[in-house]
Amino acid sequence: MQNYVALKIQKSAKHYTEAAMDEVIILKKIADGDPEDAKNVVKLLDKFKHTGPNGQHVCMVFEYLGDNLLTLIKCYNYKGLPIGMVKQIAYHVLVGLDYLHRQLSIIHTDLKPENILLCESIDPEKSLSEAPLLASTEEKQMVLSRNKGSNTSGLTRNQKKKLKRKAKRALVSGVENDKDQQENGQVEPNDDDSDNDEAGPCKEFQLSVDQVGETSEGQEAPYPDKARRKGLRSWFKRDLSSIDLRCKIVDLGNACWIHKHFTNDIQTRQYRCPEVLLGAKYSTSADMWSFACIVFELATGDFLFDPHSGDDFDRDEVCPPKIYCM
């Protein structure tokens, strides 16, 4: 039976390969201890090595999951999820952390909304569960040739990035011009757009940079109706109250054992615990600190702590809670 999977390909440099092998050991321990797949931590399905022009790469095969929690926060326009939804998500994450901490003695060390994935996609049109698999080599070759037929196939990576940036700037400029025209009475406002930020969540989705300027058929992509914080959203909307909130902890690339730490430089700064900031020893409580920051962010749509640099200190040196900075 064929299924979609997620593939993680590690860089070929020696230190990346060594880190990947440590990750594989941790992931095998997680998979072996959860045969019923009930502990809400991502499952490693297989691993292999691939030799390419840049050397040998460690490849890890994972189950295919949905969107991350940051996407869900964006769908609610950074105004916070309903408390009932926050409680459901928190429960699933705590089950996973309890499994890692108490049963396996593993510390994740990089818990954040991007590293917690829903089991299903928010947008049903993006879900691959019902999508047909390519049954033959001819079909696969047809898809590859179609993708290579785009007008950017002969460009370098930097050139492609520049084109994407230009397209994004053009899109933002176009939206702002439309807004100015509406304010000046030159364009009639869209009566179908009845969203009210105060009335409820903005059930919209991020517009990928790859979608800016053209669709998969090479046609000009329609512009979204308005610009919002943290980029542009697409015009797709749906009711989010009925989505499946089951989620799993992912990305164990920085994980370590309680009795064996690989580094003292852990955690993304907005979710970094005081003991790490102070250079003290850390344990499973580091993950619990990050978890609490995530719950606050889910409920409010904003960071609990967002450190900024000053004249004589770096933002990585800022203690999150004010009580520790006295």
N, C-alpha and C positions, 0 to 999 in steps of 0.2 A: 504493500500500500504506500502510495506517494503522499507526502505531506510537505508543507512549507516549513522551513526552519530559518533560524537566524545564525549567521556565520561571523565569527570574530577572527580576524587575521592579524596576528601580531607582527611587528617589524622584525627584521632578520638580525639586527645587531645583537651581540652576545648578551648584553645586560637585559634587553627586552626578552630574549628567548628564555633566560633564567627566570625572569619574573613570570613569564607565561607558564613555565613548568610548575612554579610554586602555586600559581592560580589553579592549574589543573588538579593538583593534589587536594587543594581545599574544595574544589567543585566536586571531585569524586567522593570526598567524605560527605558532602552535603547530599549528593544523589543516593549514595548507599544507605544513608540513615533515613531516607524518606521514600520508600518504595511505593507508597500510596499517593504520593504527590499532594500532601495535605499541609505542608509546613510553610507555604507561601514564600519560597525561595526558588529562584530560577534553577531549572534542571539542565545539567550538561548531558547531551545525548551521545556525543562522540567527539573524538579528537583525531587529528592526523597532521602530518607535516607535508608542506608543499615547497618544492624547489623552483624558484623563479630567477629572473635576471639579477635580482638584488640579493640572492642568497636563499637560505632555507627559513620558511615561516611556519610557526606553530599556529594551527587553525583549530578553533573550538566551535562545535556545533551545538546550538541551544534550541529550545522550543521557541516557537514564534509567538510573541506577545503583542499587546496593543500599545496605546499611547502612554506617555509618562504623566506624572502628576502635574508637572509644570504646564503641559498642554491643557489639562483640566482647569488649572488656575486661570489661564488665559481665556478659556471659554467663558468664564464668569467675570471677564473684564477686570480682573484684579480687585474685585470687590468682596471676595470670600465666598466659600461654598456654604450651603445650608448645614447647620450643626449636625443634623442627622447623617448627612453624607460624610462629614468629617469623622464622626464616631465610627462609621462602618470601615472607612479606610484605615483609621488608627488601629482598629481591632486586627485587621489582616496584617498590618505591619508589625504589631506587637507579637503576633503568633510567630512570624518569621524571625524576629529578634530573639524571642525566647528560645527558639530552636537553635539558633546560631550560638547564643551565649551559654545557655545552661547545658545543652546536650552535646555540643561540639566544641565549646571553648574557643569560638571564632569571633573576632572583632571585625566588623565591616570596614570601619575607619573613614568612609566617604559617603555617608548617608545624606541624601538630598532629594528633592522632588524628581530630578532627572533620573535618579537611580531606583525609582519605584515605578513599575509599569503595570497598567491595568491588564487584565487577562484578555480583554477584547478591545477592539478599536472603538473610539468614541463615534467616529463617522462610519456608518455601515457600508458606505460606498468604498471605503479604503480597506475594508476587511478582506483578507485573502482566503477565509475559510470556505467561501462559496466560489472562488475564482477557479477556472479550469487550469489544470496543470498542462504544461507542454508535453505532449505524448510522444513526439518523434524528434529526431535530430533535425529534420527539415524545418519543423516549426520553430525550433530554437534558433536555427541559422537565419530564418526569416526575421525574427524579432531582433537579432543582433544586427543584421544588415539594415533594418529600419532605423535602429538607434544610431548607427554609424552614418546614416544618410543625412544627418542634420548638418547645418552649415557651420557648426563649431567643431566638427570632428578633426579638422586639421590644425586646430589651434593648440598652443601650449596651455598648461594649467594657469599660468599667470594671466594670459590673454583672456581665457574664459572668465576668470575672476573679475577682470576689468570690465568685460562686457556685462556681467551680471550686476556690477555696481552701477554702471551707466544706466542699465534698464531699470534698476530700482529707483535711482534718482529721477529718471524720467517719469516713472509711475507716481512717485510722491508729488512731483511738480504738477502732474496732470490732475491729481486729486485736489491739491491746493487751489489750482486754477478753477476747477469746478465749484469748489466751496466759495471762492471769491465771487464767482458769477452769480451763485444763488443769493449771497448776501447783498449783491448790488441789484438784484431783481432781474438779472438777464436770463436766468434759467429757472424754470418752475421746479420746486422741490418734488421729490418722489413721494407720492402719496402712499405707496406700498410700504415704505420704510417707516414703520411705526415704533421702532425701538426706543425705549426710554431707559437711560442708564439708572435712573432712580427707581424705576418700576420693577426691575428684576435683573437677572444675569444676562449678559450679552452672549447669546448662544451662537457664537461665530467661531470660525477656525482660521488659523494662521495661513497666510498666503505664502507659499514657498517661493524663494528667490528664483528657483528654476522655472516657476510658472509665469514669472513676470515677462511680458512682451510677446510670448507665444505659447500656444498649447502644444500637445503632443502631435497634432496634425500640422503644425507649422503656421496656424492661423493666429491672428492677433487675439490675445486674451482679453476678456472684458475687465473693466476696472471695478474694484470693490466700491461699495456705496460711500464709505467714509474712512478717514484715517483715525486710528486710535492709538493709545499708548503702547509702547513696545512694538511698533511696526504696524503693518496693515493686516486686516482680517479679510477672509474671503466672504462671499455672499451666501455660503451654505449655512443653514440654520436648522436646529432640531431641538426637541424637548430633551433636556439633560436629566430630568428627574427619574427616568426609567433606565438609565444605563447601568451596566453590570459593574459594581465597584470592587469586585475581587481583584486583588493586586498582588504582585510579587516583588521581592527585593532582588535587584540585579547588580551587575558590575562588581564582581568580587576581585577585580584586578589589584586593588590596594589592601585587600583583607590580610589579616595576620592572626596568629594564635595568641591566646592570653599569655602563655608562657614564653612566646617567641615573637618579638616585634622585628619587623624588617626595616623600619625607619621611625624617626620621631617627628617627621614632617608629615602630618596627616590632616585630613578634613579640608573641605572648602571653607574659606574664611567666614562666610555668613553662618556656618553651622559648626564652627570650631569651638571646642569646650575650653573652659578656663585653665585646666591642668596642662593642656597642650600649649596654650599661649604662654604659660609661665615656665614651660620647659620641665614640668614634673612628670612623674610616671602616669601612664594612662591605662585604662582597662575597658570593660564593657560599658561603663558609665559614659564614655565618650560617645558611643552610639545613642545612648538614651538622651543626651543633651541635644544631639542633632535631631533626634525624633521629636523632641519638644518644640524645637524651632520650626520643624516641618508642620506640625499640627497648628501652630500659631499662623503660619503662612497660609495654610489651607483655609482657616477660619476667617482671616482678614484680607488675604490677597497681598500682603506686604511682608517684608523681612522683619523678623523680631529684632535682629541686630544687623546693621549694614555699616561696617566700619569705613571711615575715610581717613586719608593721610593728612598730616599737619606739617608745619614748618620744620619740626625737629623729630618727627617720627613717621614710620611707614604704616600703611593701613593694616599690614599683617601684624603689627605690634599693638594694635588697639584692643583693649580688653572689652568684650561685649557688654557685660552688665556694669552699670555705673558703680556698684558697690565694690567691684574689684579694681576700679581706677582711682579710688580715694587714696 
